[in-house]
Amino acid sequence: MSFSLKMATFPWLSLIIWLPILGALALLLLPRRDGLIRRFTLGVAVADFLVALPLFFSFDKSFAGMQFVERHLWIKAWNISYFLGVDGISVLFVLLSTILTILCVLISWEAVTEKVREFHMALLLTSATMTGVFCALDLFLFYIFWEAMLVPMYLIIGIWGGPRRLYATVKFFFYTLVGSILMLAGIIFLYLKTGSFALPEIVRTSLPYVYQFWLFWAFFAAFAVKVPMWPVHTWLPDAHTEAPTAGSVILAGILIKMGAYGFLRFSLSFMPLAAKAMMVPMLVLSVIAIIYGGIICLAQVDLKRLIAYSSVSHMGFVTLGIFSLEANAVEGAILQMINHGIVTGALFMCVGVVYDRTHSRLIKDYGGLATVMPIYAAFFLVFTLAAVGLPGTNGFVGEFLILLGTFASKKWAALLGASGLIIGAAYMLWLYQRVFFEEINPKVKGLKDLDFRETLALVPLLLLVLLIGCYPTPFLGFMHQSVAALMDHVHQAGVPAISITQLIKESLHVVIPS
C-alpha cells in the first residue's frame, strides 16, 4: 500500500474542522437569546457543509492515495505532525458529518429549550472532533480527536437526555474509555517500533506477525466498542434511549461508524497478517451481531430502543463485509456505513418528531398514525423500506455488495448473514404496522402532521435514500481505487507463518520465562 499523497493547495480540511470549533467559541460572545443562538449555529453548520463541498466535486476518483493533504510539524521531539488527508474510504464520512450537523440543528430547534447556548456549542464541537477522526493521518492527532469527541457527546446525553441519562452517559464513557486506553498502549508500541506516528511511515514498516497479533486486539478493544460489536454493544441501547434526538442522530449517523472506519484504516493497513488470521472469529462475531440484534428487536416495546438494537444488526453487516477481505464486500461495507447513517439517523429524527408531541416512546401508545399524520407516515415508510433493504433504496445496494463479496470468501457467513435480512424485515414491518395502522390510539388523536422545519430536515435524507438506491455508481466511484489498493496490501502480506496457538505460547514464554 503506497499511501501516495496529494498535497492541498488550500487547507480545506483544517477549515472544515476548525470552523465549528470557532463557531462554538463565538457562541460565548453572543447574547443569551435562544433564537439568535439557533440561527447562528445553523449558519455555521451550513457554512461548514459548503466548505466541505469541494471535497466532493474536486476529489480525484482515479487516485488511490490521500488527497487534500496538510502536514505541519507539531511536536518535533516526538516526531508528531498536524497531518490531515482523506481518501476514498474517508471522504464521504466528512460530507455526511457536515450534512447531519445541519439536520441536528433543525430537528432540535424547538426540542431543546434549556441551556440552548451550551447545547449548540456541544453540537458543533462534536461535529468538529468527529470530522477530525476521519481526516487525521497522524496517530497522536487521531487519538486526540477520538478522545475529545467523548466530552461533548457525554454532555449532550448527560444534560439534555432522558430520566436515566446519568446511567447511560457513565456506561457510554466507561466502555469507550477502557477500549481507548488499550488502543493508546498499541499506539505507543507502534511509535516505539517505527519511530513515527504518521500512517504512511507505519504502513511501510513490515511488523512481525507476533506484534501484529497483539496490536490487532489492542485496537480491536477500541473499535469493537464503537461499532458496537457483540458482546460489547450494551452501552448503545441505553445511550440512544436517553439521548436527545440530535444525540441519537449523531450516535447512529457518525459516531458508531468510527469503529468500522478504524478497522479499515488501521487494523487492515497496519496488521494485515493478523486481520487474515482473525478473519473467521471476526466473521462469527459479525454473524452473531446480525442475528442477535434482529431477534432482540422483535422483543422491544420502546421505539428508540428498537432502532438502537437494529444498529447492532446493521453494523454486523458492515464488519461482515470488512473482514470478508473481498473488495466488493468492503466497498459494500463502506457504502452501508453511509446508508446506515442516513436511514437510522432519519428514523431517530422521525421518532423525535412524535416524541416531541406525545412525550412517549412506547409503541403501545401509538396506532393509526397513518390516518392522523399521513405525510409523516409516508416519510417513515420510505425509511422503513430502506432499513429493510428494499431494491430501489440505498439499503439494498450496500447489503447486496456485502453478501456478494462474503459469499465469494466464506459461503457459510454469507448464508447466515442473509438470515438477518428476513429478521430485519419482520421487526421493521411489524413496527410500522403497530404504529401507523390498526385502530387509532386516543393518545395520538389531534396530533399535527410534519411542519415545514421538520419536513425540511427529512427531505435531504429521503433524497439520498432514493439517489443512492437508484444510482450508487458516483458514491462507489469514490472508494473503488482506495479499496483496491487496501485489498492488494492485505493480500500481498502473505499468510501467517505460525498458528495462533503457537504464537500465544511463544508470547507467554517471552512474558513469563520458564
Secondary structure, DSSP 8 states (H G I E B T S, - for coil): ----EEE-SS-HHHHHHHHHHHHHHHHTTS-S-HHHHHHHHHHHHHHHHHHHHHHHHS--TT--SEEEEEEEEEEGGGTEEEEEEE-TTTHHHHHHHHHHHHHHHHHTTTT--SSHHHHHHHHHHHHHHHHHHHHB-BHHHHHHHHHHTHHHHHHHHHHHS-TTHHHHHHHHHHHHHHHHHHHHHHHHHHHHHHS--BHHHHHHS---HHHHHHHHHHHHHHHHHHTT-TTS-THHHHHHHHS-HHHHHHIIIIITHHHHHHIIIIIHHH-HHHHHHTHHHHHHHHHHHHHHHHHHHHT--BHHHHHHHHHHHHHHHHHHHHTTT-HHHHHHHHHHHHHHHHHHHHHHHHHHHHHHHH---BGGG---HHHH-HHHHHHHHHHHHHHHT-TTSHHHHHHHHHHHHHHHH-HHHHHHHHHHHHHHHHHHHHHHHHHHSSS--GGGTT-----HHHHHHHHHHHHHHHHHHH--HHHHHHHHHHHHHHHHHHHHT---SS-HHHHHHHHHHHHS--
